[in-house]
Amino acid sequence: MTLRGAKPAGIDDEGRAALAVREMFDSIAPRYDLLNHLLSSNVDRLWWWRAARRFKDVLADPDAAILDVCCGTGDMTMALLRRRPSGARPILAIDFARAMLSRGARKFGARGAVAVEADALHLPLPTASLDLIATAFGFRNLANYEAGLREFHRALKPGGQLGILEFSTPSGFIGKIYSFYFLRVLPAVGRMICGKEGPYNYLPNSVGNFPRPAEMLELMRAAGYEECSWQPYTFGIAGLYTATRGAVA
Ligand SMILES: C[S@@+](CC[C@H](N)C(=O)[O-])C[C@H]1O[C@@H](n2cnc3c(N)ncnc32)[C@H](O)[C@@H]1O
């Protein structure tokens, strides 16, 4: 069976892929923030901020039901929270790696978000209950992309919005420089700081394995989304996929 989802080295079934991803994030959680900011020269902060700005209208509605899924250590959640009015309904922040989530909860717990340990492919939420699902650098790690899109579609209200912030592969000259950094420098620095071989080899592999924007947009349309688009960030190193769940269920 061919997996359309994360493919940690040597694994070819969805259950084992999800387990390997969860264990990997639990193992790197203590160094995750440090490495993230170092390896992206803090550009990641700008990406979270831009993604949150894209949803400023729904975030400004105090009653809007908002989910940050694959929230990890909570930086996307924090960017979303900055645009919430005081007294707003808490944001739900879901992740299945306890060590990542507990670090996130320390950041956002007192600021208006609630941490829930759960699998993105089986959200513990009623159908048609959310106004916005945002996810940053997590979607690529799901064991089945189509299943993830379907599950998010189920949980969104008609007219609800989806935002998926993900890495991409820039083309041209920038692409060549970036590939060298991403395939050579980043795994070496990651290995040095986190003391493990696997996770920072997995990162470039997982980006290489992820659908290109045109293909991802096709997957989104096939899962029933409307107004699907992709906005590249920083020469296309990352980008934001956006879509809405159509008004008809
Ligand atoms: C690269 S981190 C991103 C964390 C955070 N959103 C950020 O922008 O820094 C990916 C996160 O996705 C989570 N994740 C991957 N697959 C998941 C799944 N099926 N269900 C819940 N969380 C998942 C991992 O545990 C990890 O914390």
The ligand as a MOL file (V3000), in Angstrom:
LIG
                    3D

  0  0  0     0  0            999 V3000
M  V30 BEGIN CTAB
M  V30 COUNTS 27 29 0 0 0
M  V30 BEGIN ATOM
M  V30 1 C 6.9080 20.5350 13.5440 0
M  V30 2 S 5.8500 20.4900 14.9430 0 CHG=1
M  V30 3 C 4.9850 22.0190 14.7730 0
M  V30 4 C 4.5410 22.5780 16.0830 0
M  V30 5 C 3.9480 23.9860 16.0320 0
M  V30 6 N 2.6810 24.0210 15.3330 0
M  V30 7 C 4.9090 24.9750 15.4190 0
M  V30 8 O 4.5310 25.6680 14.4620 0
M  V30 9 O 6.0280 25.0460 15.9270 0 CHG=-1
M  V30 10 C 4.6530 19.3170 14.4360 0
M  V30 11 C 3.7150 18.8890 15.5440 0
M  V30 12 O 2.6710 18.1170 14.9560 0
M  V30 13 C 2.3130 17.1230 15.8900 0
M  V30 14 N 1.5890 16.0640 15.1880 0
M  V30 15 C 2.0060 15.3530 14.1290 0
M  V30 16 N 1.0730 14.4630 13.7720 0
M  V30 17 C 0.0270 14.6250 14.6280 0
M  V30 18 C -1.2470 14.0140 14.7650 0
M  V30 19 N -1.6390 13.0170 13.9580 0
M  V30 20 N -2.0550 14.4410 15.7350 0
M  V30 21 C -1.6870 15.4290 16.5870 0
M  V30 22 N -0.4860 16.0520 16.5140 0
M  V30 23 C 0.3530 15.6460 15.5420 0
M  V30 24 C 3.6400 16.6760 16.4800 0
M  V30 25 O 3.4710 16.0030 17.7040 0
M  V30 26 C 4.3720 18.0210 16.6090 0
M  V30 27 O 4.1820 18.5840 17.8830 0
M  V30 END ATOM
M  V30 BEGIN BOND
M  V30 1 1 1 2
M  V30 2 1 2 3
M  V30 3 1 2 10
M  V30 4 1 3 4
M  V30 5 1 4 5
M  V30 6 1 5 6
M  V30 7 1 5 7
M  V30 8 2 7 8
M  V30 9 1 7 9
M  V30 10 1 10 11
M  V30 11 1 11 12
M  V30 12 1 11 26
M  V30 13 1 12 13
M  V30 14 1 13 14
M  V30 15 1 13 24
M  V30 16 1 14 15
M  V30 17 1 14 23
M  V30 18 2 15 16
M  V30 19 1 16 17
M  V30 20 1 17 18
M  V30 21 2 17 23
M  V30 22 1 18 19
M  V30 23 2 18 20
M  V30 24 1 20 21
M  V30 25 2 21 22
M  V30 26 1 22 23
M  V30 27 1 24 25
M  V30 28 1 24 26
M  V30 29 1 26 27
M  V30 END BOND
M  V30 END CTAB
M  END
